[in-house]
Amino acid sequence: MAVAFTKEESFETASETLLPDRPVSPHPNLVTEAGLKALELQLQQAREAYDAASTIEDVNERRRQAANPLRDLRYVKARLGTAQIMPQPTSNDTVAFGSTVTFRRDDGRVQTYRIVGEDEADPKAGSISYVSPVARLLMGKAVGDVVETGGQELEIIAIV
């Protein structure tokens, strides 16, 4: 009965703004120092976006504008609450969380990635998550070691 007395637009807008939560990984939330700072910045940005949306007078537009920041706030707060800062590797003997590893593929391509937490991984920018298949294969390996993935061999040529 309550819906009968609301504007159809308000009902539709309300249903549009009930966004599902962003999925949270089941893996431990390991982060670098930079990853923790990035999460803190994301929290600040989500708060600012939510605060800006809260000032909009039109209730429908306010709901629309607040939906994403509200979802992001829930996600980032959860991730900050479970973040485990990992120290920089003390040795470059083997690949570890936080290492930058360079490897050569069978086809001659040479790639370099830093192994980081899930939220800070960005392969195009040169970082991969520690739970990615390639990172899992490389962890614990040393320069000269060869691992196989998808029928291809990767030879580790440097660890920094």
Secondary structure, 3 states (H helix, E strand, C coil): CCHHHCCHHHHHHHHHCCCCCCCCCCCCCEECHHHHHHHHHHHHHHHHHHHHHHCCCCHHHHHHHHHHHHHHHHHHHHHHHHCEECCCCCCCCCCCCCCEEEEEECCCCEEEEEEECHHHCEHHHCEEECCCHHHHHHCCCCCCCEEEECCEEEEEEEEC
